[in-house]
């Protein structure tokens, strides 16, 4: 038996890098199960390929930087699992590989690897692919369509509800179909109920911040209610805005990224609220039907500023309170 | 081993502006031109010609006549002269391709106020002899053209699948490489590469020197 000597305080928290990332992996796996249910084995193949590419490129970069590779954290696995879930199931394998390589080699490792990256790697890779091949990224196959593992995809490609909203129409999907994810869209971002369960799981495990998620969703709700894109149907507009695109997926996995979001609770809430407004502005005035990845990248750049402002504000408030106390004495 | 260090320093001072102290990669000058003008090799070559044509004569002017111009008028004079030269040079540059000025846009005219020109004339040419100033101008324009030509070749082949307008066999074509954001990323990577290379050379030299000292003892 090996005994190690440690000085107090003995913190018995279970949290470290591996557990936080492990929670994210656990939350992502049911989404893969649903994707396989809707689109067949091609979804799983995309995920496995993406994880392999991310993991190997991350390892090579760490080796190149001369870092000791002892503890293997799961962050490249999380990046690799997120990227295919936000792309259609009919996407060619090469595009997923390009997104992975861009995420790891350009967004993550040049800044110093895990914990030092300014931008969310998965969001960066997806943004690059979106700008490069918008025709392929925003055309989806209908659910329950048989997709071959290899070769040309001959299935019919259709537009998603987000596109119909962008064009000023009303999505013809009904309430239950939207909740169960039975509508064309990104592979893993359509299952609203599963995503809500993932969010609750992560909040209970304290890997995600529930208040920030509520702030984001609240801003989006208010925005959609005050400026509805479906004329005369405010509640319907709110429902479709919340369920279409990658909005809920982004709330669960991008907004609570421990490396790129602000650190304080108050600043997290402000960050989430502004991110919600920016996402809606991208949807209303942007060139693409879904701009959440761009909104997240933009907000990542301002995370330190929000943190600093909140820090100053809180310390000023605390000083005022102390002065009042001393006056009373 | 002392001799090798001396040789290294001499080589560095001789290539100042080309490899050591490159105006774009180390100095961070003329960034908008290096990013926006490198979408094709034709653009880069046109900008290189413009750089040679403006920087070299103006270094000569600054080192000879710079003392006689009042301080607050100097930069204005240089910029006006550079603009006049650019007007003349636009005739041979137009022969490269008919649409060259459309694809260059504002960035051809911006060469008149390009930061390499202003920086080198202010900091170096006023104190140097005319010959040294001209050589410095040549080195800096060569360094600038090398960087933008290499960047343009890579971006054109990957982004358009062509080189000098002719199609080239490539594995994958990424149109977004031509957008400005990738220019920034790519230039940053080039800067990091240049810095890493010089660091490697220096560290190797110091190691050699230390080893030599030990053997001497």
Interface residues (C-beta under 8 A of the other chain):
Chain A: X94 X98 X106 X110 X128 X131 X132
Chain B: X172 X174 X175 X176 X179 X185 X188 X189 X192
